[in-house]
């Protein structure tokens, strides 16, 4: 069974205040016409000691953004640059969001509350700083499905409908508005480092490295790694390990993020910022999520390459602090780390005990052939063959000698698995949009929690915290 988040008392700890002068800008939240609570994360509010808030208080804090006690006195719109489809853009930053609060969980892990759709900031450019309600519903679905599948993801913490009519070119307009709050381990991005490097703010760059090492501790570099005692090299090794695991988790989940720009890469290896995401309807490495990704840069099968490329940009940003050799040595670990995480996560989702890298790689190859020839996707594959059952042909040969793992659960008796294909997503939204009927969303979230319970917790790589 999947562990529930451990309850904790409210423990405010706005550590970012120490670097706020150069990492962000104080901003005010938008004033909305109305506030109606549409989603409250009852699994995670207790993890940061906010489960005792009444619904009215919840809306005050996550719709009107009244400061939480002893926390950030004013929201902070974070500054960053980024490569967007590999074109460098210095004109970005938090354009419709901000960091609202920081708190500790039961294990002492620092967690951020950040927003989407909370109003204009100095980085909004021509945008209105708002979020559509449909976008918020899609983010709820994406994060809940990914969490159930063991992906290290931000959590949708709160959604409040805000009573405005928004005009968008990519959905019928006017459309309803909302503000969303995320719970994340960090909002520090690769693009945050890129900005400091581009502006020549070397002292601040070094301070940001120290902040990340202190707040998001991880494994030390391997004993043989050159420059392993250099802070920038240590951070680079940690980022490589975490993001290699993220890449593997996307592939095993059959998930396509859609926009893997460097400003969407979190230094803690969390997936976040869900726009044009999709799950694979069938096994297809060329499948893309974003209609504007005409070249397939972020296609399903190219996601590991894209994430490695982004890590290369982090290495470049860290060069003012350390020689190239330690950074290259860290980056060279991406491939082996990715393969290790692929087999670990694949065996976990299939419900079999690993037989070692060579055999597990052969099993993954056979699984891809099975999906391609059967014209179906990962959801159906992993469900049909849970614990090695129902295997024939090359897949049966590859599974020879594998031992089933995991606890029995009634979920595995279903004929079809939980999935998150676009047709169902649109149907859930249509019922909300046309009838203000939220029952389909509520039922889906209950089913996703059942999927998470059946799978249990994904085993993390040694030394990686989720």
Secondary structure, 3 states (H helix, E strand, C coil): CCCCCCCCCCCECCHHHHHHHHHEEEECCCCCCCCEEEEECCCCCHHHCCCCCCHHHHHHHHCCCCCCCCCCCCEEEEECCEEECCEEECCCECCCCCEEEEEECCCCCEEEEEEECCCCCCCCCCCCCCEEHHHHHHHHHHHHHHHHCCCCECEEEEEEEEEEEECCCCCCCCEEEEEEEEEECCCCEHHHHHHHHHCCCHHHHHHHHHHHHHHCCCCCCCCCCCCCCCHHHHHHHHHHHHHHHHHHHHHHHCEECCCCCHHHCECCCCECCCCCCEECCCCCCCCCCCCCCCCCCCCHHHHHHHHHHHHHHHHHHHHHHCCHHHHHHHHCCHHHHHHHHHHHHHHHHHCECCCCHHHHHHHHHHHHHHHHHHCCCHHHHHHHCHHHCCCCHHHHHHHCCCCECCCCCHHHHCCCCCCCCHHHHHHHHHHHHHHCCCHHHHHHHHHHHHHHHHHCCCCCCCCCCC
